[in-house]
Amino acid sequence: MATQVQAVGSVGGRGQQPIQERAARTLPGVWMLVLGIVLLLLAILFFVLAGKNPGGANAAFVALGVLAILGGVFAVRGLTAVVPGRAHVVQLFGKYRGTIRESGLQWVNPFTNRIAVSTRIRNQESALVKVNDADGNPIEIAAVIVWQVADTAHAVYSVDDYARFVAVQSETAVRHIASRYPYDNRGTEVLSLRDNAEEITTQLTSEVGNRVVPAGVHVIETRLTRLSYAPEIAQAMLRQQQASAVVGARQRIVEGAVGMVRLALQRLEDEGVVELDEERKAAMVSNLLVVLCSEQATQQVVNTGSLYQ
């Protein structure tokens, strides 16, 4: 991962070290604001005095007024208001000079360019994409990615648009994860998208996080927001699921019916209620299974003859 960050994060020439975020040098902005206001007021005073004192003193007061204006503009120009949840990347003549993260009014070199970068937590909802799962069935899947800028230097200098970069890489990771696993495990122990949501989202978080490291982004959480078969096979897969459910229900019914018949025969034999030969046992088993496994109510038939008639 470190190799990948260095390869993508390098800015400038070949072999240059990647830019890492560091704190920019700042001064308290309130005091610089006061200084700027004072200098601008002094400039006004000097110009007033220049108008009242003609001659050589006039030129001196004008020069002092000009210098005061330049000093005031210099002080005010370097003020930067940093709000919570937003950082400012400081750049001087094309070189990175640090990042301002401390909120409040800060002052930096007025010749620098300050690039605002949001460090708030964001939700990135991927587009609904159609992809084939591990079994080759077309499915529709979408996810929401919760992320935050962790390294402002990488976010600004390593990629063109870090928000767009996260969107593209998130969609790529969703497609890759969806193609590695089947939609349904169908009763097996294989991981599936529908039956193992926690494991799938954990892997998705890891993969998206690895993909967006070059942009200085930290992935907090991912969740699948949409998972379904594609419309063209949805009906067929629904019938398949219904058939699987019917088969599973039938299997449980038969297992229960066999257990009840075994218990009935055992109780009759243990308590000596009646002695049945193998043929009559087979007939009794057949009748009980029909009664227990039938979906419709059976009709009672009273045998008025003997057991063998």
C-alpha distance (Angstrom), angle and dihedral (degrees) to the residues before:
residue distance angle dihedral
M1 . . .
A2 3.82 . .
T3 3.80 90.1 .
Q4 3.79 90.3 52.4
V5 3.81 92.1 50.7
Q6 3.79 91.9 50.0
A7 3.78 92.5 48.2
V8 3.79 94.8 50.0
G9 3.78 98.2 31.9
S10 3.81 95.7 56.3
V11 3.79 110.8 112.0
G12 3.77 124.2 -169.7
G13 3.77 121.0 6.4
R14 3.75 131.0 16.2
G15 3.80 114.2 -79.5
Q16 3.82 93.5 17.3
Q17 3.80 116.1 146.3
P18 3.81 115.2 -104.1
I19 3.79 117.2 -102.4
Q20 3.80 113.0 -107.4
E21 3.77 123.7 -164.9
R22 3.79 115.4 -100.7
A23 3.78 134.9 168.2
A24 3.79 116.6 -88.3
R25 3.80 121.9 -130.5
T26 3.79 109.3 -103.4
L27 3.79 140.9 168.4
P28 3.81 128.4 -146.9
G29 3.78 105.1 -79.5
V30 3.79 97.1 -151.7
W31 3.81 93.6 63.1
M32 3.80 91.9 46.2
L33 3.80 89.4 50.2
V34 3.81 90.2 53.0
L35 3.80 89.9 47.6
G36 3.80 91.4 50.9
I37 3.80 92.7 49.9
V38 3.81 91.2 48.2
L39 3.81 91.7 50.4
L40 3.79 92.2 49.2
L41 3.82 90.8 49.8
L42 3.81 89.6 49.3
A43 3.77 89.3 51.5
I44 3.79 90.2 55.4
L45 3.80 89.9 48.2
F46 3.81 92.5 50.4
F47 3.79 92.0 51.2
V48 3.80 90.6 49.9
L49 3.80 90.6 50.6
A50 3.81 90.3 47.3
G51 3.80 89.5 57.5
K52 3.78 92.1 50.4
N53 3.81 96.4 45.9
P54 3.81 113.1 54.6
G55 3.76 121.7 -169.0
G56 3.79 127.1 36.1
A57 3.79 93.1 -15.9
N58 3.81 88.8 58.8
A59 3.80 92.9 62.2
A60 3.80 91.8 46.2
F61 3.80 93.5 51.8
V62 3.82 90.9 46.8
A63 3.81 90.8 52.0
L64 3.80 90.9 48.6
G65 3.80 90.2 48.5
V66 3.80 91.9 51.8
L67 3.80 91.3 49.2
A68 3.80 91.0 48.4
I69 3.81 91.0 51.4
L70 3.80 91.4 49.9
G71 3.80 90.7 48.3
G72 3.81 92.1 48.5
V73 3.80 92.7 48.1
F74 3.79 89.1 46.7
A75 3.82 90.8 53.2
V76 3.80 95.9 44.5
R77 3.82 94.6 42.8
G78 3.81 91.6 61.7
L79 3.82 95.2 54.7
T80 3.78 115.5 114.8
A81 3.80 124.1 -176.3
V82 3.82 109.6 -148.7
V83 3.80 114.9 -165.4
P84 3.82 122.8 -161.4
G85 3.79 111.9 -86.8
R86 3.79 93.9 28.1
A87 3.80 131.4 87.9
H88 3.80 130.6 -167.5
V89 3.80 122.7 -137.9
V90 3.82 109.1 -146.8
Q91 3.80 116.3 -144.3
L92 3.80 125.8 -178.9
F93 3.80 119.1 -168.6
G94 3.80 90.9 -25.7
K95 3.80 95.8 -46.9
Y96 3.78 126.0 113.3
R97 3.80 111.0 -115.9
G98 3.79 101.1 176.1
T99 3.78 142.0 -81.0
I100 3.79 129.4 -81.6
R101 3.82 110.6 -141.7
E102 3.81 101.0 153.4
S103 3.80 108.4 102.1
G104 3.79 121.6 -127.8
L105 3.78 135.3 55.0
Q106 3.80 109.7 -33.2
W107 3.80 132.3 177.0
V108 3.79 126.1 -142.3
N109 3.76 136.3 164.0
P110 3.84 104.9 -53.1
F111 3.81 91.4 -139.9
T112 3.80 91.9 62.8
N113 3.78 126.3 98.9
R114 3.83 114.1 -128.2
I115 3.82 117.6 -152.5
A116 3.81 115.0 -163.1
V117 3.82 116.4 -137.2
S118 3.79 123.0 -175.7
T119 3.81 113.6 -129.2
R120 3.80 94.7 -177.3
I121 3.81 121.8 121.3
R122 3.80 110.8 -94.6
N123 3.79 136.8 -163.7
Q124 3.78 115.5 -136.4
E125 3.80 112.6 -169.8
S126 3.76 112.2 -163.4
A127 3.77 120.7 -137.4
L128 3.79 119.0 -98.7
V129 3.80 102.8 -94.3
K130 3.78 131.2 -171.0
V131 3.80 115.7 -137.2
N132 3.78 138.3 156.5
D133 3.80 115.6 -108.1
A134 3.80 124.4 -139.7
D135 3.83 90.3 -79.7
G136 3.79 92.4 52.0
N137 3.80 95.0 -108.0
P138 3.81 115.4 140.2
I139 3.79 111.5 -119.4
E140 3.79 136.1 175.3
I141 3.79 116.5 -130.1
A142 3.79 137.9 171.4
A143 3.79 134.6 172.4
V144 3.79 141.0 -169.3
I145 3.80 118.8 -130.2
V146 3.81 121.1 -156.5
W147 3.80 109.2 -156.8
Q148 3.79 144.3 156.7
V149 3.79 136.3 -162.7
A150 3.80 107.7 -105.2
D151 3.83 100.9 170.8
T152 3.80 114.5 35.9
A153 3.80 93.5 -171.4
H154 3.79 92.1 59.2
A155 3.80 91.3 43.3
V156 3.81 92.0 55.5
Y157 3.80 103.4 34.2
S158 3.82 107.1 26.7
V159 3.82 99.1 55.6
D160 3.79 135.5 25.7
D161 3.82 96.6 -125.8
Y162 3.79 115.8 6.2
A163 3.82 94.4 -165.9
R164 3.81 91.4 53.0
F165 3.80 89.5 43.9
V166 3.81 90.9 55.6
A167 3.82 91.2 48.3
V168 3.81 94.0 52.1
Q169 3.79 95.1 43.4
S170 3.82 91.6 47.1
E171 3.79 91.6 54.3
T172 3.81 90.5 46.9
A173 3.82 91.2 51.5
V174 3.81 92.0 48.0
R175 3.80 90.8 52.0
H176 3.79 91.8 47.9
I177 3.81 94.7 49.1
A178 3.82 92.4 45.8
S179 3.81 91.8 52.5
R180 3.83 93.1 51.4
Y181 3.81 97.9 58.7
P182 3.81 135.7 45.4
Y183 3.77 120.7 -113.8
D184 3.82 93.1 -122.5
N185 3.81 129.7 18.4
R186 3.85 91.6 -148.8
G187 3.76 94.4 -142.6
T188 3.81 96.6 -44.8
E189 3.80 128.8 116.3
V190 3.81 93.4 -111.8
L191 3.79 117.2 120.6
S192 3.80 111.2 -106.4
L193 3.78 135.2 -174.6
R194 3.79 94.6 -119.7
D195 3.80 102.1 39.2
N196 3.83 100.0 38.3
A197 3.79 103.7 43.7
E198 3.82 95.4 148.8
E199 3.80 94.6 52.2
I200 3.81 91.8 44.4
T201 3.81 94.1 50.0
T202 3.80 90.6 47.7
Q203 3.80 90.5 55.0
L204 3.80 90.6 44.0
T205 3.81 91.1 53.0
S206 3.79 90.8 50.5
E207 3.81 94.2 48.0
V208 3.80 95.3 46.2
G209 3.81 89.8 46.4
N210 3.79 91.8 53.5
R211 3.80 92.0 47.9
V212 3.82 96.1 51.8
V213 3.82 97.7 43.9
P214 3.85 92.1 100.2
A215 3.82 88.8 60.7
G216 3.80 92.7 54.0
V217 3.80 91.9 -113.9
H218 3.80 126.1 144.9
V219 3.81 117.5 -152.4
I220 3.80 112.0 -142.8
E221 3.80 102.1 -178.9
T222 3.79 143.5 -17.9
R223 3.79 129.9 -155.7
L224 3.79 133.7 -178.1
T225 3.80 108.9 -120.1
R226 3.81 99.2 177.5
L227 3.78 130.6 27.8
S228 3.79 123.3 160.6
Y229 3.76 143.4 125.6
A230 3.79 116.4 -87.6
P231 3.83 113.0 -94.3
E232 3.80 93.7 -110.9
I233 3.82 92.8 63.5
A234 3.79 101.2 24.1
Q235 3.83 94.6 100.4
A236 3.80 93.5 46.2
M237 3.80 92.6 49.1
L238 3.81 90.5 46.3
R239 3.79 90.0 55.5
Q240 3.80 89.4 47.8
Q241 3.80 90.9 51.9
Q242 3.80 90.8 47.8
A243 3.79 90.9 50.1
S244 3.81 90.7 49.1
A245 3.79 89.7 50.0
V246 3.81 91.7 50.0
V247 3.80 91.7 48.9
G248 3.79 91.2 49.3
A249 3.79 92.0 48.7
R250 3.80 91.6 48.1
Q251 3.77 90.6 50.4
R252 3.78 92.0 54.1
I253 3.82 91.3 46.3
V254 3.80 91.8 51.9
E255 3.80 92.1 47.0
G256 3.78 90.3 51.3
A257 3.80 93.4 45.4
V258 3.82 92.5 50.5
G259 3.79 90.0 50.7
M260 3.81 91.6 50.6
V261 3.81 92.8 48.6
R262 3.80 91.2 48.5
L263 3.80 90.0 50.1
A264 3.81 92.3 48.4
L265 3.80 93.8 50.9
Q266 3.79 91.3 45.6
R267 3.80 92.7 50.6
L268 3.81 92.2 48.3
E269 3.77 90.7 50.4
D270 3.82 95.4 44.4
E271 3.81 94.9 48.2
G272 3.81 94.9 40.7
V273 3.77 94.1 -128.6
V274 3.78 94.6 145.9
E275 3.78 136.9 -11.5
L276 3.78 115.0 -127.9
D277 3.75 128.1 -171.6
E278 3.77 121.7 -139.8
E279 3.78 93.5 -92.9
R280 3.84 93.2 52.6
K281 3.78 90.9 45.0
A282 3.81 89.3 54.5
A283 3.80 90.6 49.7
M284 3.80 91.9 48.6
V285 3.79 91.7 48.1
S286 3.81 90.0 50.1
N287 3.79 92.9 50.2
L288 3.80 94.1 46.5
L289 3.79 93.1 48.5
V290 3.79 90.8 50.7
V291 3.80 90.9 51.1
L292 3.80 95.4 44.9
C293 3.80 98.8 40.8
S294 3.78 99.7 40.2
E295 3.80 117.4 109.1
Q296 3.81 91.0 -149.1
A297 3.77 128.8 59.0
T298 3.79 112.8 -92.3
Q299 3.80 122.3 -130.9
Q300 3.77 118.7 -119.3
V301 3.82 118.1 -121.0
V302 3.80 119.0 -165.8
N303 3.83 113.1 -144.8
T304 3.83 107.1 -144.4
G305 3.78 93.7 178.5
S306 3.75 131.2 65.0
L307 3.75 124.9 -66.6
Y308 3.80 90.5 -97.4
Q309 3.84 96.9 48.9
